[in-house]
Each structure stands twice: as C-alpha cells, then as structure tokens.
Amino acid sequence: MTLDPAVTQTPPEVGSGFTRVPKLVRIGNPSVLEGGTYWPELCPYFSNPAYRRLRYNILEGAPASVDGAHLSLRGAARVDSLDLAFIADRYAAALSIAGNGLPDYCLTLVRKGGLVCTGLPGADDLRVGPDTGLIYRGQPGTTLTASGSHERFAIWIPAAMLRTRLSALLGEPVLDDIEFVPLFEWDAPATKSLRGLVSMLVDEFCEARGVLSLEVAARSFVDLFLYTLLRSVPHRHSHLLDRPASPVLPATVRRAEAYIAAHLEDPIALHEVAVAAGCSVRSLQAAFQRFREATPLQVIHAARLRAARAALLDALPGTTVTTVAMRYGFTNPGRFAGRFKRTYGVSPAELLRRGDM
C-alpha cells in the first residue's frame, strides 16, 4: 500500500460515501505545520471543522524548509460520517488538543514508528506501536508524541453515533461517556475482526477508489464497523452486553422484515430496523437467529438478492446485471453473480436473457 504524495485537486463529493480522491498535502516548511496554514486545503474533506483545534509541534531540529521533498504529509477523507486522517512526519512531532477539545472518539492505527499518548484521564503514559491500537476521546490536554519517520491513520468517530449504536444494542439509552479501555492488541482474538475492517479503510484510502465510494456500501460498512468496535474493545458498558437478550415475539420479526422490504434500495442500519421492530439490536439479532436461523445482515442480504432476481425477471430491454446489482446495494458485480448462482442455480446474466425472451 502506497500513498501518492502529490496534492490532489479533485473536490470532495459531500454526503456520498467515501471522498472519491482523498486529499493529501505535502508540507515542506515547519512553520506551515506548526501554524496550521495547510488546514484550509484539508477542511472540505473532513465532516468536522473542529479538527483545527489539533496543534502540531516539531520536537527535533528540522531545517527551515525541505527542497524537493516533504517534511510531513497530511491526508483527509470521509466514509459516511467517519473522518479519516493520515499523518506522516519525517521528524519527531507532538499533536496536542487545544481549546475545548473534540467530542468525538479517535481510533488510531500506527503503521510505522512509535507513539506515546499522555493526558488521558486516569491513564498512565501509553506507548503505541504497529501491534497495538489506541482509542481515546478528543479531550483538551491530550497529547500524542510521535517518533521520527512515523506514519499513522486516525479514524474520528462521532460520539453520538457510537452512543446510538450502543443504546440500540442494550435496548436502553446511553447518556454518559462510553469510556473505552484506550490501549489494546490488534492480534487479540476479540479485535481481529476490527483489525480487518480498519485494514479495509486503509486500503480504500490508499487506492483513492473502491466500493466505499457508494453510499449504500459506505453506510452499511460504517454500521458494521461501529457495532464491531463496541463488541471488540472493552468499555464501561461491556458487561451489560453479556446479559441475555430478552425474547422477542414473531410479530417483531414481521415488523423488522416489513421495514427491510420497504428499504431494499436504501442503506439499512441495524438500529433503524430495531427501532421499526420495537426492540433492541441484540433482541433483534436473537429473534432472527431463533425464528430465521440467520443474522439480520443475512436476512437483509437474502431479501436484496430476492429483489434483484425479481428485477432481472421483469427487466426492460437494455437493463444490465450491473445496474440491477448496484440498485440493491451489491457493489461488486462479480461477487453478486457468484452468490446469485449459488443461491438460484443460474447466473444473473442467464436469468436476464430468459426475461428478454
């Protein structure tokens, strides 16, 4: 995975999944980095303008300017409501959170070098490397000190989104800080799935294109990412997630399936299905497992596949398999064709030809 250090010129597509071309800014002058004068170039590529409260300082002797090379790289992109930041510094540098701070949570993946996090309430100095993950809230006084030759990705997650998902899991409102355990191992069994999702985000950022540029795919991915994070990294509410889920009547399943059927062409988040069904996300999961022997995501996928089959059978002349696949949220036509044939014993192209006859 490599990043093109050139400064991109393509403007972001506001509100449409992944920013199609992430913004990368090369910084060759320490005063530009420390003064934050590069910020206007990145601001349109982030959802939250409050990131200007992040301050950088070079900690070791750097030249006044670097001819023909970059002192630092800063990158920005969006996936639905998540903000992705790429940070690369040739020299040791510190990031501090100024002003009133930020209300959001930051999940950090170090790709190169090391990082020391200080100032988190109730925590000692935390040493972070490529094998460890860090999650913290953007409170004032927090400082991240990076070694020279350092690279990392930061995923900023709106606190309200996490509380909404956690409330949906628990079936009761969550009003206080989730308060994650800040340091964890990426290769621990509980966090391997989360690591895979973060790697996918990094790959999408580095390639500057991909399935997450589609709104349906981006929203579904973010939904899965948030629930996986809440299940993977310990926090003050984790023990409540181990409680047995309350049983749900089949009528709740019918309400959930009715909601899914009405939104097959739209992004569907699990907490929205749960609200429509009148239960928590965990109860919904338990109900589908009991009465459908499937997860909610599998039920949604099967419903989309059935709708795609019906659309192919009733397709007008000129309709393509790709058009139908994209309409129902299948972002990879090849995978869609494979799953379709495994399910129905015929490829979507063959079925489309039958409909044209």
Protein Blocks (a to p, Z undefined) as FASTA:
>chain_A
ZZdfbdcfbdcdehiajafbacddddfbfklmmnopmmmmmmmmpmblklmmpccddfbd
cdfbdehiafbdcddddehjaccdddddfbdcddddehjbjfbdcddddfehcdddehie
hiacddddfkbccdddddehiacdddehiadddddddfklmmmmmmmmnopacfbdfkia
fbdcfkbmklmmmmmmmmmmmmmmmnopajklpmklmmmmmmmmmmmmmmmpgcfklmmm
mpccddddfklmmmmmmmmmmmmmbccdfklmmmmnopafklmmmmmmmmnopafklmmm
mmmmmmmmmmmmmpcehiafklmmmmnopablklmmmmmmmmnopafklmmmmmmZZ
